[in-house]
Amino acid sequence: MSGVLGITRDLDGTLLRLKLSRPKANIVDAKMIAALETALAEAEANRDLKAVLIEAEGPHFSFGASVEEHLPDSCAEMLKSLHALVRRMLEFPVPVLVAVRGQCLGGGLEVAMAGHMIYAAPGANLGQPEMMLGVFAPAASCLLPGRVGQANAEDLLYSGRSISGAEAFDMGLVDKVDEDPEAAATAWVETHLKPKSASSLRMAVQAARAGYCREVIARLNVVEDLYLNDLMSTRDAVEGLEAFIAKRPAKWENR
C-alpha cells in the first residue's frame, strides 16, 4: 500500500489489483498519477501477470484531476505526467480492466478510458465536465471517439454533461454494467484469462491494440500542444479554473 494506492495480488498472482485509496474524491493528482505509473511500470516485467484491475476505495471512483494543478504554473508538468500514464495504460502488455462506481469524472474518466475494458455500476456517473471550467479534456478528446463514435464524443466533450452507467453502456463507453463491477471484472479474468498462456496473451494484446494505440498517441501529442500552448494562453481558461477554486461563477470574456 502506497499512501494513495492499494496494491494487492489476486487469482494466484495472475491479477494485479490497484485501488485508488483517497476517498471520497480519489483525486487524480501528481501523487496518484506517480503511484499508478510506478505500480504499472514495476508490473510490466512480471511474466506471470495476466490482467490488472483498477478500482477505488469508497463510494466514488474519482472526482477527477486536481484543478489546482491545472493552473498555468503547474499544468505542463501535470498534463505531461497524466498523458505518460495514459500512454503506459494504452500500451500495457496485458488487459487493464477498470471498475467504476459513483462519480467518474474528468481526469478520472480519462484514466478509466485508457484501460482496455470498463465495468460500471448502473448508478455510476461518468462525464468530462472540463468545459464547465473553460478548458477542454485533452486525453478524452483522443479516447472518447474510439469508444462512443465522433458524434457522441462531441456531445459529451462540448456539453460537459454526465451520463449514468446504463447510458454509458448503451453508448459504448463502458463494456459491462453490473451491480458489483469489481466482482464482475474479477470473474471475467478468472474465467477467460487465468487459464490462458500469459506469453500468448501478451502477443494477442499487442496484435489487437497496435493500430489503435498508435492513432490515439499521435492525436494525444497534438492535443497536448494545443492545450498547453494555445488554450492556456487565453484569459477565459485561467478565469474558469480560478473561479472554480474560489467557488464563484466564472466571468467569461470570450478571449
Secondary structure as UniProt FT lines:
FT   STRAND          5..10
FT   TURN            11..14
FT   STRAND          15..20
FT   TURN            23..25
FT   HELIX           30..43
FT   TURN            44..45
FT   TURN            47..48
FT   STRAND          51..56
FT   HELIX           68..70
FT   TURN            72..74
FT   HELIX           75..90
FT   STRAND          96..100
FT   STRAND          103..105
FT   HELIX           107..114
FT   STRAND          117..120
FT   TURN            122..123
FT   STRAND          125..127
FT   HELIX           129..133
FT   HELIX           138..148
FT   HELIX           150..159
FT   STRAND          162..164
FT   HELIX           165..171
FT   STRAND          176..177
FT   HELIX           181..188
FT   HELIX           189..193
FT   TURN            194..195
FT   HELIX           198..229
FT   HELIX           231..233
FT   HELIX           235..246
//
